[in-house]
């Protein structure tokens, strides 16, 4: 019986060894075959995405709408053109235009609203500011508007929203307006400052005015439209850049907040939804819905909405897309993105289920002066191909070559140079 048991055990071991050998040979054969077919193909087909892929290759096939920017409708280059028709008082810093609204087309012409500052002197900082001296480029401002027949030459029409009397929101400054058209009426949303920017921060609520015509006259509600968050919440201080669109029969108003102070600032966009243009607005429970960008610029695209994410945050210089208008994913990475872009969005208020995208708009440059004591901003036009109706291959090229002086202008400051000199000296002495 003992001998028989040993033979049985030997048979089990032999059988197991044979299985391992067969499995090993089979694995080697499969590996060799895979090695022969696993070289990534020179010509990519629809079947290429079905193979084993690296993380980067998976993103190319599954994350973006196309494996190359030329086929991605949410990828573009941006081209810029100076505007004609707007005067800046010789660039002395006393006149500034910035933060344009969406552009709309009414009465046979284009309309845009923007932050307009005309002060005796340029900004001097919060400590030197008073009733006539601005603390920042957007302090002591009003909302003005201009019209154009072609989008290149603009005629300034004057003030749309003046600063209201105390104690109403905006008595110190009204800025960063955006436009909504709803059931035949027009609504401007904007930031209403109650103190000079920089005294405590850049804190202000959202105010609104309405009119029967884009030319006004505008009636101020003198009420806070989107309130700050509760104490301790991410938007307890800043509700900036209100940006309304129409979706599902409601007003979807996106806004920006800067938070996580005094640690490194985290900038994100929130969403507030209302059935009525004047509220009440209910903030979305998943706010913030984006976690990067410095302004709010969005437009309906396909079944969802696209967002232009500018300079701040880990996902800066991207265009993002959310089919549900809430959960944004990166659709493309771009360069030379317009700051504070106010695009022409023909279907911003149509409640479309097939957004067509954008091809142009206005933006600003905040560094129009080379003299830091004469700071002011200018408006400019940008063009792009973020449209389902336009096919402009020149807008889909990658790799913009900038002149060396553009790079050299981003040079080291004195402390950085000193640190490098000290590091060199330490190496010589070691």
Buried (B, 14 or more C-beta within 10 A) or exposed (E): EEEEEEEEEEEEEEEEEEEEEEEEEEEEEEEEEEEEEEEEEEEBEEEBBEEEBEEEBEEBBEEBEBBEBEEBBBBBBBBEEEBEEBEBEEBEBBBBBBBBBBBBEBEEBBBBBBBBBEBEBBBBEBEEBEEEBBBBBBBBBBBBBBBBEEBEEBEBBEBBBBBBEEEBBBBBBBBBBBBBBBEEEBBBBBBBBBBBBBBEEBBBBBBBBBBEEBBBEBEBBBBBBBBBBEEEEBBBBBBBBBBBBBBEEBBBBBBBBBBEEEEEEBBBBBBBBBEEBBBEBEBBEEBBBBBBBBBBBBBBBBBBBBBBBBEBBEBBBBBBBBEEBBEBEBBBBBEEBBBBBBBBBBBBBBEBEEBBBBBBBBBBBBEBBEEEEBBBBBBBBBBBBBBBEBEBEEBBEEEEEEEEEEEEEEEEEEEEEEEEEEEEEEEEEE
